[in-house]
Amino acid sequence: MKAFAMTFGMALLIACWAAVLAPTAQAGMISTEEVVATQSVQADRDKIDDFLNRASVQEKMQAMGVQPAFAKDRVDALTTEETATLAQRIDALPAGGALDTMDIVIILLIAILVAIAV
């Protein structure tokens, strides 16, 4: 009987000790705005990746001395706001590929920043 009480006491002590040390799980509700924001950021990044994967864009970057892989790394480092702005600029480009002066200036600035970062 004494051995049973000792074994039961040790088992109870170990169970209490394990319960105290076990990490607690926490759950919370996320808002619809958070989900939509996350999805829109991913959509913007996908749009920029698709743009960078175009053959004409890669040829232009190589002509400017920018490696496409390095440009993709730099795009991955953009903040959420910068990503949204760049995706909006891509949407605003004409379908025929004609760039206005401001678009050319922005592309040159990005190319210069990438070249400086190397």
N, CA, C and O atoms as CSV, one atom per row, in Angstrom:
chain,resi,resn,atom,element,x,y,z
A,1,MET,N,N,0.818,-1.187,0.000
A,1,MET,CA,C,0.000,0.000,0.000
A,1,MET,C,C,0.865,1.254,0.000
A,1,MET,O,O,0.553,2.239,-0.669
A,2,LYS,N,N,1.970,1.203,0.770
A,2,LYS,CA,C,2.857,2.358,0.834
A,2,LYS,C,C,3.532,2.583,-0.520
A,2,LYS,O,O,3.724,3.727,-0.933
A,3,ALA,N,N,3.892,1.505,-1.209
A,3,ALA,CA,C,4.532,1.622,-2.520
A,3,ALA,C,C,3.536,2.204,-3.532
A,3,ALA,O,O,3.918,2.995,-4.394
A,4,PHE,N,N,2.273,1.816,-3.427
A,4,PHE,CA,C,1.260,2.353,-4.337
A,4,PHE,C,C,1.069,3.845,-4.112
A,4,PHE,O,O,0.956,4.611,-5.069
A,5,ALA,N,N,1.033,4.259,-2.851
A,5,ALA,CA,C,0.852,5.668,-2.531
A,5,ALA,C,C,2.051,6.479,-3.035
A,5,ALA,O,O,1.884,7.588,-3.542
A,6,MET,N,N,3.247,5.926,-2.893
A,6,MET,CA,C,4.465,6.613,-3.344
A,6,MET,C,C,4.460,6.729,-4.877
A,6,MET,O,O,4.798,7.783,-5.416
A,7,THR,N,N,4.079,5.658,-5.576
A,7,THR,CA,C,4.032,5.681,-7.039
A,7,THR,C,C,2.959,6.655,-7.519
A,7,THR,O,O,3.187,7.421,-8.455
A,8,PHE,N,N,1.787,6.627,-6.879
A,8,PHE,CA,C,0.713,7.532,-7.249
A,8,PHE,C,C,1.117,8.989,-7.007
A,8,PHE,O,O,0.828,9.865,-7.822
A,9,GLY,N,N,1.779,9.235,-5.892
A,9,GLY,CA,C,2.241,10.589,-5.573
A,9,GLY,C,C,3.256,11.090,-6.582
A,9,GLY,O,O,3.199,12.251,-6.985
A,10,MET,N,N,4.190,10.235,-7.002
A,10,MET,CA,C,5.201,10.623,-7.987
A,10,MET,C,C,4.541,10.893,-9.350
A,10,MET,O,O,4.891,11.847,-10.046
A,11,ALA,N,N,3.578,10.031,-9.714
A,11,ALA,CA,C,2.887,10.224,-10.984
A,11,ALA,C,C,2.106,11.538,-10.969
A,11,ALA,O,O,2.102,12.271,-11.958
A,12,LEU,N,N,1.451,11.830,-9.858
A,12,LEU,CA,C,0.705,13.072,-9.724
A,12,LEU,C,C,1.646,14.275,-9.779
A,12,LEU,O,O,1.322,15.283,-10.408
A,13,LEU,N,N,2.801,14.180,-9.129
A,13,LEU,CA,C,3.792,15.250,-9.147
A,13,LEU,C,C,4.314,15.496,-10.565
A,13,LEU,O,O,4.456,16.645,-10.984
A,14,ILE,N,N,4.594,14.438,-11.289
A,14,ILE,CA,C,5.088,14.570,-12.664
A,14,ILE,C,C,4.003,15.171,-13.562
A,14,ILE,O,O,4.303,16.009,-14.413
A,15,ALA,N,N,2.760,14.756,-13.382
A,15,ALA,CA,C,1.663,15.288,-14.182
A,15,ALA,C,C,1.466,16.780,-13.916
A,15,ALA,O,O,1.244,17.552,-14.849
A,16,CYS,N,N,1.544,17.183,-12.664
A,16,CYS,CA,C,1.409,18.605,-12.322
A,16,CYS,C,C,2.574,19.410,-12.889
A,16,CYS,O,O,2.383,20.512,-13.401
A,17,TRP,N,N,3.761,18.863,-12.796
A,17,TRP,CA,C,4.950,19.537,-13.320
A,17,TRP,C,C,4.858,19.697,-14.839
A,17,TRP,O,O,5.216,20.747,-15.372
A,18,ALA,N,N,4.379,18.660,-15.540
A,18,ALA,CA,C,4.230,18.723,-16.989
A,18,ALA,C,C,3.151,19.732,-17.374
A,18,ALA,O,O,3.284,20.421,-18.386
A,19,ALA,N,N,2.094,19.826,-16.586
A,19,ALA,CA,C,1.020,20.781,-16.888
A,19,ALA,C,C,1.498,22.216,-16.729
A,19,ALA,O,O,1.087,23.097,-17.485
A,20,VAL,N,N,2.353,22.454,-15.761
A,20,VAL,CA,C,2.864,23.809,-15.538
A,20,VAL,C,C,3.828,24.203,-16.654
A,20,VAL,O,O,3.826,25.354,-17.092
A,21,LEU,N,N,4.639,23.276,-17.114
A,21,LEU,CA,C,5.643,23.591,-18.130
A,21,LEU,C,C,5.107,23.547,-19.556
A,21,LEU,O,O,5.770,24.043,-20.467
A,22,ALA,N,N,3.952,22.979,-19.773
A,22,ALA,CA,C,3.400,22.871,-21.128
A,22,ALA,C,C,3.025,24.257,-21.641
A,22,ALA,O,O,2.417,25.045,-20.916
A,23,PRO,N,N,3.387,24.559,-22.892
A,23,PRO,CA,C,3.022,25.856,-23.444
A,23,PRO,C,C,1.504,25.932,-23.662
A,23,PRO,O,O,0.851,24.949,-24.014
A,24,THR,N,N,0.992,27.099,-23.446
A,24,THR,CA,C,-0.440,27.275,-23.638
A,24,THR,C,C,-0.710,27.731,-25.069
A,24,THR,O,O,0.053,28.512,-25.636
A,25,ALA,N,N,-1.772,27.248,-25.626
A,25,ALA,CA,C,-2.167,27.651,-26.976
A,25,ALA,C,C,-3.085,28.857,-26.880
A,25,ALA,O,O,-3.964,28.928,-26.021
A,26,GLN,N,N,-2.863,29.797,-27.774
A,26,GLN,CA,C,-3.699,30.981,-27.789
A,26,GLN,C,C,-4.304,31.121,-29.180
A,26,GLN,O,O,-3.626,30.948,-30.193
A,27,ALA,N,N,-5.550,31.427,-29.205
A,27,ALA,CA,C,-6.245,31.620,-30.476
A,27,ALA,C,C,-6.905,32.986,-30.460
A,27,ALA,O,O,-7.261,33.515,-29.407
A,28,GLY,N,N,-7.055,33.527,-31.613
A,28,GLY,CA,C,-7.693,34.829,-31.710
A,28,GLY,C,C,-8.364,34.972,-33.059
A,28,GLY,O,O,-8.063,34.240,-34.002
A,29,MET,N,N,-9.249,35.896,-33.133
A,29,MET,CA,C,-9.951,36.169,-34.385
A,29,MET,C,C,-9.115,37.157,-35.203
A,29,MET,O,O,-8.519,38.089,-34.663
A,30,ILE,N,N,-9.090,36.931,-36.495
A,30,ILE,CA,C,-8.455,37.906,-37.373
A,30,ILE,C,C,-9.555,38.569,-38.189
A,30,ILE,O,O,-10.557,37.949,-38.543
A,31,SER,N,N,-9.343,39.807,-38.465
A,31,SER,CA,C,-10.381,40.558,-39.163
A,31,SER,C,C,-10.319,40.295,-40.665
A,31,SER,O,O,-9.311,39.835,-41.200
A,32,THR,N,N,-11.407,40.598,-41.307
A,32,THR,CA,C,-11.483,40.454,-42.755
A,32,THR,C,C,-10.480,41.373,-43.428
A,32,THR,O,O,-9.884,41.013,-44.443
A,33,GLU,N,N,-10.293,42.564,-42.864
A,33,GLU,CA,C,-9.348,43.516,-43.447
A,33,GLU,C,C,-7.925,42.955,-43.455
A,33,GLU,O,O,-7.176,43.166,-44.408
A,34,GLU,N,N,-7.557,42.241,-42.387
A,34,GLU,CA,C,-6.216,41.651,-42.331
A,34,GLU,C,C,-6.043,40.589,-43.405
A,34,GLU,O,O,-4.994,40.515,-44.045
A,35,VAL,N,N,-7.070,39.764,-43.604
A,35,VAL,CA,C,-6.993,38.713,-44.622
A,35,VAL,C,C,-6.912,39.325,-46.008
A,35,VAL,O,O,-6.103,38.895,-46.831
A,36,VAL,N,N,-7.745,40.326,-46.276
A,36,VAL,CA,C,-7.749,40.979,-47.588
A,36,VAL,C,C,-6.421,41.685,-47.828
A,36,VAL,O,O,-5.889,41.640,-48.937
A,37,ALA,N,N,-5.883,42.334,-46.803
A,37,ALA,CA,C,-4.598,43.030,-46.952
A,37,ALA,C,C,-3.495,42.032,-47.284
A,37,ALA,O,O,-2.660,42.303,-48.147
A,38,THR,N,N,-3.480,40.899,-46.621
A,38,THR,CA,C,-2.465,39.883,-46.886
A,38,THR,C,C,-2.582,39.359,-48.305
A,38,THR,O,O,-1.579,39.175,-48.994
A,39,GLN,N,N,-3.820,39.118,-48.740
A,39,GLN,CA,C,-4.027,38.613,-50.094
A,39,GLN,C,C,-3.670,39.659,-51.148
A,39,GLN,O,O,-3.137,39.317,-52.204
A,40,SER,N,N,-3.957,40.919,-50.872
A,40,SER,CA,C,-3.641,41.953,-51.861
A,40,SER,C,C,-2.135,42.167,-51.966
A,40,SER,O,O,-1.623,42.433,-53.053
A,41,VAL,N,N,-1.424,42.054,-50.851
A,41,VAL,CA,C,0.040,42.183,-50.894
A,41,VAL,C,C,0.624,41.051,-51.725
A,41,VAL,O,O,1.525,41.274,-52.532
A,42,GLN,N,N,0.117,39.840,-51.533
A,42,GLN,CA,C,0.619,38.702,-52.304
A,42,GLN,C,C,0.275,38.870,-53.783
A,42,GLN,O,O,1.085,38.534,-54.647
A,43,ALA,N,N,-0.904,39.380,-54.078
A,43,ALA,CA,C,-1.293,39.612,-55.479
A,43,ALA,C,C,-0.386,40.663,-56.122
A,43,ALA,O,O,0.001,40.529,-57.283
A,44,ASP,N,N,-0.051,41.708,-55.360
A,44,ASP,CA,C,0.862,42.739,-55.890
A,44,ASP,C,C,2.234,42.147,-56.168
A,44,ASP,O,O,2.835,42.426,-57.206
A,45,ARG,N,N,2.730,41.334,-55.248
A,45,ARG,CA,C,4.048,40.708,-55.450
A,45,ARG,C,C,4.027,39.766,-56.657
A,45,ARG,O,O,4.991,39.711,-57.420
A,46,ASP,N,N,2.931,39.029,-56.826
A,46,ASP,CA,C,2.810,38.145,-57.990
A,46,ASP,C,C,2.789,38.944,-59.286
A,46,ASP,O,O,3.381,38.535,-60.284
A,47,LYS,N,N,2.102,40.089,-59.267
A,47,LYS,CA,C,2.028,40.942,-60.458
A,47,LYS,C,C,3.422,41.465,-60.823
A,47,LYS,O,O,3.791,41.495,-61.997
A,48,ILE,N,N,4.184,41.872,-59.818
A,48,ILE,CA,C,5.537,42.375,-60.076
A,48,ILE,C,C,6.432,41.253,-60.581
A,48,ILE,O,O,7.231,41.465,-61.493
A,49,ASP,N,N,6.309,40.058,-59.999
A,49,ASP,CA,C,7.102,38.915,-60.463
A,49,ASP,C,C,6.775,38.572,-61.911
A,49,ASP,O,O,7.673,38.288,-62.703
A,50,ASP,N,N,5.487,38.598,-62.258
A,50,ASP,CA,C,5.102,38.330,-63.643
A,50,ASP,C,C,5.700,39.370,-64.584
A,50,ASP,O,O,6.155,39.038,-65.678
A,51,PHE,N,N,5.696,40.621,-64.155
A,51,PHE,CA,C,6.270,41.696,-64.962
A,51,PHE,C,C,7.769,41.481,-65.157
A,51,PHE,O,O,8.288,41.649,-66.260
A,52,LEU,N,N,8.460,41.111,-64.082
A,52,LEU,CA,C,9.908,40.906,-64.175
A,52,LEU,C,C,10.268,39.666,-64.985
A,52,LEU,O,O,11.379,39.570,-65.507
A,53,ASN,N,N,9.348,38.723,-65.095
A,53,ASN,CA,C,9.614,37.498,-65.853
A,53,ASN,C,C,9.393,37.662,-67.357
A,53,ASN,O,O,9.707,36.756,-68.130
A,54,ARG,N,N,8.859,38.801,-67.775
A,54,ARG,CA,C,8.675,39.040,-69.207
A,54,ARG,C,C,10.034,39.123,-69.896
A,54,ARG,O,O,10.990,39.680,-69.356
A,55,ALA,N,N,10.096,38.564,-71.087
A,55,ALA,CA,C,11.361,38.548,-71.834
A,55,ALA,C,C,11.825,39.960,-72.169
A,55,ALA,O,O,13.017,40.257,-72.093
A,56,SER,N,N,10.893,40.829,-72.539
A,56,SER,CA,C,11.286,42.193,-72.908
A,56,SER,C,C,11.848,42.955,-71.711
A,56,SER,O,O,12.787,43.738,-71.856
A,57,VAL,N,N,11.277,42.727,-70.534
A,57,VAL,CA,C,11.769,43.407,-69.334
A,57,VAL,C,C,13.151,42.874,-68.958
A,57,VAL,O,O,14.037,43.643,-68.586
A,58,GLN,N,N,13.331,41.570,-69.057
A,58,GLN,CA,C,14.642,40.996,-68.729
A,58,GLN,C,C,15.712,41.460,-69.710
A,58,GLN,O,O,16.848,41.717,-69.312
A,59,GLU,N,N,15.359,41.567,-70.994
A,59,GLU,CA,C,16.324,42.077,-71.977
A,59,GLU,C,C,16.706,43.519,-71.656
A,59,GLU,O,O,17.878,43.888,-71.734
A,60,LYS,N,N,15.715,44.328,-71.297
A,60,LYS,CA,C,15.973,45.733,-70.980
A,60,LYS,C,C,16.858,45.855,-69.737
A,60,LYS,O,O,17.766,46.685,-69.696
A,61,MET,N,N,16.587,45.017,-68.716
A,61,MET,CA,C,17.411,45.061,-67.503
A,61,MET,C,C,18.842,44.643,-67.802
A,61,MET,O,O,19.783,45.259,-67.300
A,62,GLN,N,N,19.020,43.603,-68.614
A,62,GLN,CA,C,20.373,43.170,-68.961
A,62,GLN,C,C,21.094,44.223,-69.794
A,62,GLN,O,O,22.308,44.389,-69.674
A,63,ALA,N,N,20.348,44.932,-70.636
A,63,ALA,CA,C,20.953,46.013,-71.416
A,63,ALA,C,C,21.429,47.140,-70.505
A,63,ALA,O,O,22.398,47.834,-70.815
A,64,MET,N,N,20.733,47.317,-69.365
A,64,MET,CA,C,21.125,48.341,-68.392
A,64,MET,C,C,22.163,47.824,-67.400
A,64,MET,O,O,22.632,48.577,-66.546
A,65,GLY,N,N,22.525,46.543,-67.506
A,65,GLY,CA,C,23.539,45.981,-66.621
A,65,GLY,C,C,22.993,45.459,-65.296
A,65,GLY,O,O,23.737,45.324,-64.325
A,66,VAL,N,N,21.709,45.168,-65.258
A,66,VAL,CA,C,21.073,44.665,-64.039
A,66,VAL,C,C,20.731,43.201,-64.240
A,66,VAL,O,O,20.069,42.841,-65.213
A,67,GLN,N,N,21.180,42.358,-63.323
A,67,GLN,CA,C,20.849,40.943,-63.385
A,67,GLN,C,C,19.409,40.738,-62.921
A,67,GLN,O,O,19.030,41.248,-61.867
A,68,PRO,N,N,18.594,40.000,-63.687
A,68,PRO,CA,C,17.191,39.787,-63.302
A,68,PRO,C,C,17.035,39.133,-61.921
A,68,PRO,O,O,16.110,39.472,-61.183
A,69,ALA,N,N,17.909,38.221,-61.576
A,69,ALA,CA,C,17.808,37.556,-60.265
A,69,ALA,C,C,18.045,38.564,-59.137
A,69,ALA,O,O,17.382,38.513,-58.101
A,70,PHE,N,N,18.986,39.469,-59.345
A,70,PHE,CA,C,19.259,40.484,-58.329
A,70,PHE,C,C,18.087,41.446,-58.202
A,70,PHE,O,O,17.743,41.876,-57.101
A,71,ALA,N,N,17.474,41.783,-59.338
A,71,ALA,CA,C,16.310,42.675,-59.303
A,71,ALA,C,C,15.158,42.018,-58.550
A,71,ALA,O,O,14.446,42.689,-57.803
A,72,LYS,N,N,14.968,40.711,-58.738
A,72,LYS,CA,C,13.909,39.997,-58.011
A,72,LYS,C,C,14.176,40.014,-56.511
A,72,LYS,O,O,13.252,40.170,-55.713
A,73,ASP,N,N,15.439,39.853,-56.130
A,73,ASP,CA,C,15.782,39.924,-54.699
A,73,ASP,C,C,15.472,41.300,-54.132
A,73,ASP,O,O,14.979,41.421,-53.010
A,74,ARG,N,N,15.760,42.326,-54.901
A,74,ARG,CA,C,15.484,43.692,-54.452
A,74,ARG,C,C,13.986,43.934,-54.341
A,74,ARG,O,O,13.534,44.611,-53.417
A,75,VAL,N,N,13.215,43.389,-55.270
A,75,VAL,CA,C,11.759,43.539,-55.222
A,75,VAL,C,C,11.198,42.807,-54.005
A,75,VAL,O,O,10.264,43.293,-53.367
A,76,ASP,N,N,11.753,41.654,-53.683
A,76,ASP,CA,C,11.301,40.914,-52.499
A,76,ASP,C,C,11.558,41.689,-51.216
A,76,ASP,O,O,10.888,41.459,-50.209
A,77,ALA,N,N,12.518,42.599,-51.241
A,77,ALA,CA,C,12.844,43.389,-50.057
A,77,ALA,C,C,11.992,44.650,-49.925
A,77,ALA,O,O,12.129,45.381,-48.944
A,78,LEU,N,N,11.113,44.920,-50.898
A,78,LEU,CA,C,10.278,46.116,-50.845
A,78,LEU,C,C,9.260,46.025,-49.710
A,78,LEU,O,O,8.827,44.937,-49.328
A,79,THR,N,N,8.893,47.179,-49.188
A,79,THR,CA,C,7.856,47.226,-48.162
A,79,THR,C,C,6.489,47.042,-48.825
A,79,THR,O,O,6.372,47.033,-50.050
A,80,THR,N,N,5.479,46.898,-48.001
A,80,THR,CA,C,4.122,46.708,-48.506
A,80,THR,C,C,3.669,47.903,-49.335
A,80,THR,O,O,3.064,47.733,-50.393
A,81,GLU,N,N,3.960,49.112,-48.858
A,81,GLU,CA,C,3.550,50.313,-49.578
A,81,GLU,C,C,4.280,50.436,-50.911
A,81,GLU,O,O,3.676,50.785,-51.926
A,82,GLU,N,N,5.573,50.149,-50.906
A,82,GLU,CA,C,6.347,50.224,-52.144
A,82,GLU,C,C,5.857,49.185,-53.155
A,82,GLU,O,O,5.796,49.456,-54.354
A,83,THR,N,N,5.512,48.000,-52.661
A,83,THR,CA,C,4.997,46.956,-53.533
A,83,THR,C,C,3.677,47.381,-54.167
A,83,THR,O,O,3.467,47.181,-55.363
A,84,ALA,N,N,2.788,47.967,-53.367
A,84,ALA,CA,C,1.492,48.417,-53.889
A,84,ALA,C,C,1.682,49.525,-54.924
A,84,ALA,O,O,1.009,49.528,-55.955
A,85,THR,N,N,2.584,50.456,-54.662
A,85,THR,CA,C,2.843,51.550,-55.595
A,85,THR,C,C,3.398,51.025,-56.916
A,85,THR,O,O,2.975,51.454,-57.989
A,86,LEU,N,N,4.340,50.100,-56.829
A,86,LEU,CA,C,4.933,49.542,-58.041
A,86,LEU,C,C,3.910,48.739,-58.831
A,86,LEU,O,O,3.899,48.803,-60.061
A,87,ALA,N,N,3.056,47.990,-58.156
A,87,ALA,CA,C,2.009,47.226,-58.849
A,87,ALA,C,C,1.020,48.165,-59.535
A,87,ALA,O,O,0.549,47.871,-60.633
A,88,GLN,N,N,0.705,49.285,-58.899
A,88,GLN,CA,C,-0.186,50.259,-59.525
A,88,GLN,C,C,0.463,50.871,-60.761
A,88,GLN,O,O,-0.209,51.133,-61.759
A,89,ARG,N,N,1.768,51.095,-60.689
A,89,ARG,CA,C,2.477,51.648,-61.859
A,89,ARG,C,C,2.454,50.646,-63.010
A,89,ARG,O,O,2.335,51.033,-64.173
A,90,ILE,N,N,2.567,49.364,-62.687
A,90,ILE,CA,C,2.510,48.336,-63.731
A,90,ILE,C,C,1.125,48.330,-64.371
A,90,ILE,O,O,1.004,48.206,-65.589
A,91,ASP,N,N,0.081,48.462,-63.553
A,91,ASP,CA,C,-1.289,48.495,-64.077
A,91,ASP,C,C,-1.519,49.708,-64.964
A,91,ASP,O,O,-2.320,49.655,-65.898
A,92,ALA,N,N,-0.826,50.793,-64.681
A,92,ALA,CA,C,-1.028,52.026,-65.426
A,92,ALA,C,C,-0.271,52.045,-66.759
A,92,ALA,O,O,-0.495,52.932,-67.583
A,93,LEU,N,N,0.619,51.075,-66.975
A,93,LEU,CA,C,1.381,51.047,-68.220
A,93,LEU,C,C,0.459,50.761,-69.401
A,93,LEU,O,O,-0.482,49.977,-69.275
A,94,PRO,N,N,0.715,51.383,-70.531
A,94,PRO,CA,C,-0.097,51.106,-71.716
A,94,PRO,C,C,0.099,49.666,-72.182
A,94,PRO,O,O,1.166,49.084,-71.989
A,95,ALA,N,N,-0.922,49.103,-72.789
A,95,ALA,CA,C,-0.865,47.708,-73.228
A,95,ALA,C,C,0.170,47.502,-74.324
A,95,ALA,O,O,0.752,46.423,-74.437
A,96,GLY,N,N,0.398,48.522,-75.124
A,96,GLY,CA,C,1.354,48.409,-76.220
A,96,GLY,C,C,2.801,48.490,-75.776
A,96,GLY,O,O,3.702,48.206,-76.565
A,97,GLY,N,N,3.039,48.861,-74.560
A,97,GLY,CA,C,4.384,48.932,-74.041
A,97,GLY,C,C,5.043,50.277,-74.196
A,97,GLY,O,O,6.230,50.404,-73.894
A,98,ALA,N,N,4.334,51.285,-74.650
A,98,ALA,CA,C,4.909,52.613,-74.783
A,98,ALA,C,C,5.011,53.248,-73.400
A,98,ALA,O,O,4.030,53.309,-72.659
A,99,LEU,N,N,6.183,53.709,-73.069
A,99,LEU,CA,C,6.419,54.310,-71.761
A,99,LEU,C,C,6.471,55.819,-71.900
A,99,LEU,O,O,6.988,56.350,-72.883
A,100,ASP,N,N,5.930,56.499,-70.905
A,100,ASP,CA,C,6.081,57.945,-70.911
A,100,ASP,C,C,7.383,58.301,-70.200
A,100,ASP,O,O,8.086,57.418,-69.708
A,101,THR,N,N,7.695,59.559,-70.148
A,101,THR,CA,C,8.961,60.022,-69.580
A,101,THR,C,C,9.102,59.639,-68.112
A,101,THR,O,O,10.184,59.253,-67.671
A,102,MET,N,N,8.011,59.745,-67.353
A,102,MET,CA,C,8.075,59.434,-65.934
A,102,MET,C,C,8.372,57.956,-65.701
A,102,MET,O,O,9.121,57.614,-64.786
A,103,ASP,N,N,7.797,57.082,-66.513
A,103,ASP,CA,C,8.064,55.653,-66.387
A,103,ASP,C,C,9.531,55.339,-66.673
A,103,ASP,O,O,10.143,54.525,-65.980
A,104,ILE,N,N,10.080,55.973,-67.673
A,104,ILE,CA,C,11.489,55.757,-68.008
A,104,ILE,C,C,12.383,56.249,-66.878
A,104,ILE,O,O,13.373,55.598,-66.544
A,105,VAL,N,N,12.046,57.390,-66.288
A,105,VAL,CA,C,12.826,57.924,-65.175
A,105,VAL,C,C,12.772,56.961,-63.991
A,105,VAL,O,O,13.796,56.717,-63.353
A,106,ILE,N,N,11.613,56.417,-63.692
A,106,ILE,CA,C,11.490,55.480,-62.563
A,106,ILE,C,C,12.293,54.216,-62.834
A,106,ILE,O,O,12.989,53.730,-61.942
A,107,ILE,N,N,12.212,53.676,-64.040
A,107,ILE,CA,C,12.980,52.474,-64.372
A,107,ILE,C,C,14.473,52.749,-64.267
A,107,ILE,O,O,15.222,51.918,-63.754
A,108,LEU,N,N,14.910,53.906,-64.746
A,108,LEU,CA,C,16.331,54.253,-64.643
A,108,LEU,C,C,16.761,54.419,-63.187
A,108,LEU,O,O,17.855,54.000,-62.808
A,109,LEU,N,N,15.902,55.031,-62.371
A,109,LEU,CA,C,16.236,55.181,-60.953
A,109,LEU,C,C,16.364,53.818,-60.263
A,109,LEU,O,O,17.273,53.606,-59.460
A,110,ILE,N,N,15.459,52.910,-60.576
A,110,ILE,CA,C,15.548,51.572,-59.985
A,110,ILE,C,C,16.819,50.870,-60.460
A,110,ILE,O,O,17.497,50.206,-59.676
A,111,ALA,N,N,17.139,51.018,-61.746
A,111,ALA,CA,C,18.353,50.404,-62.269
A,111,ALA,C,C,19.600,50.989,-61.608
A,111,ALA,O,O,20.540,50.256,-61.305
A,112,ILE,N,N,19.614,52.287,-61.385
A,112,ILE,CA,C,20.764,52.924,-60.731
A,112,ILE,C,C,20.858,52.467,-59.279
A,112,ILE,O,O,21.956,52.192,-58.794
A,113,LEU,N,N,19.734,52.383,-58.580
A,113,LEU,CA,C,19.752,51.908,-57.189
A,113,LEU,C,C,20.241,50.474,-57.102
A,113,LEU,O,O,20.992,50.124,-56.191
A,114,VAL,N,N,19.820,49.643,-58.044
A,114,VAL,CA,C,20.272,48.264,-58.054
A,114,VAL,C,C,21.776,48.211,-58.346
A,114,VAL,O,O,22.503,47.438,-57.722
A,115,ALA,N,N,22.237,49.024,-59.286
A,115,ALA,CA,C,23.664,49.032,-59.627
A,115,ALA,C,C,24.508,49.533,-58.459
A,115,ALA,O,O,25.614,49.040,-58.236
A,116,ILE,N,N,24.000,50.501,-57.719
A,116,ILE,CA,C,24.732,51.024,-56.561
A,116,ILE,C,C,24.788,49.985,-55.447
A,116,ILE,O,O,25.797,49.865,-54.753
A,117,ALA,N,N,23.706,49.238,-55.280
A,117,ALA,CA,C,23.644,48.236,-54.205
A,117,ALA,C,C,24.598,47.086,-54.453
A,117,ALA,O,O,24.968,46.381,-53.514
A,118,VAL,N,N,25.000,46.884,-55.681
A,118,VAL,CA,C,25.912,45.788,-56.007
A,118,VAL,C,C,27.248,46.184,-55.501
A,118,VAL,O,O,28.211,45.431,-55.647
